[in-house]
């Protein structure tokens, strides 16, 4: 059984998951099916090598856990949190803990062995985003879960142990501290100004344009003012919305194009870097929130975090966001 323990000083929750320690160690290099002798459990035809699928976009008439799928969702074989059981929150002296209950899914984004989302044809991307929306909505129906994070790890140094293009969902019984801090800061601004700080950021960035990468009809890609990583990029909807699951079909299409174009530009500029991306959205239990604005953060992993960063929470960024945005804008795709 996994367990959640709360740091009594910072309020950060830690997941203790012994079973996850049994997963294969990150490789020094990928053993691709493209190379001699490689094997990939995520490729079409190897469905029996993964847990049974929880959801799939399939060719009409094809059977679950068999070929004929376009996007396939399975439980993580080595989950950080488990679905069976009750939370049973309890104390141990000054400490708080609960059972490690949650949902951990893998979203396999194509049946072909593509190693980056930009190696897929563009028409996959709207479907991938639609599956993200579906899985978040599905997780929100379980009253044990308070938050769901969609994230992608691309490249070994970004934490991907399998190179086949995939993302993950982890739904947690607590609101992660990063999200709680974002929401607290946004609410403080709203209580003082009566406006969403993310909307204000959008207005200001669109006016001065120095950090804008893509200005679309409904979405903006920008380099944030206090970028933590070289070429860090955020994608935000222009229309205020606190929940990613509220996105409409036509908005998914435009967001897909902006996301695809940004990742293409990053691949060209940084020669296919490792990266993570995450979708920050409001907690499941909240209705539409006037002070919070969902967004997607892309975090290239071109620099390593070391003692100073871990010891202080500071990030040292060697590329100003204005420089990164200018270079990204100049790349034609």
C-alpha angles and dihedrals in degrees: 000000000000119000137207118218126186124220102231092210104047100021091234117148119222124201116220106200114166094176090059088063088068094065116107115278115255108273124243085228133359120267096217125192082233088068123066114283096004123145130196122194091197097060121104110270094036096080092126089062092067132057113274114285120262094194138355143178101229144177108263110268097020118126128238116267093020136092119288101077131126100191123010131194122202135167114265109261090220103033125196088211131022130224099216121090141018129293096240095187111205144160134245105193106296092348130096124209142158139183114285096251118162146102126273117183135171118218108206102203103200139008092230121080099257114157098199132036088237089061089066123083112264094248090071093064099070089049091050091052090047090054090049088055091047094051094047090050091048092051092048090064092068108086091209092068122076101174141023126200123197111200140167128208114197118184133015095272089052091058103262110144093180119048097208108109110267145139132206141222123209117183114196134196090228133049108256113246093239090058092042090053092048091050094046092051092046092049092049089054091046093049090052101038104021091231139097109261091213090055089050090050090052093050093049096044093048089051098052095029094197094122100031115117101172126009107194133174095264105004137053128201114202143163104245117241093241097038111183095198134037108270094006107170134193126200115204134176112243091219113073112254129151100197126060088207089068092067114123127225095254090048091051089057093053094042089051091055093048092047093047093048093048092050090047090052091049091049091053097042097043099027098248100317126195110258146165127218128193135186113224110201136158120277119273096247095055125091119215107320120211094206103046127071123193117230144164120241122203113200116189112207100218094128129049124235112234142173098302093051094047093043098049111018089238120132122210111214117190095191118062112227090237090058093046093049093049092051092046092049091052094057113095118204 
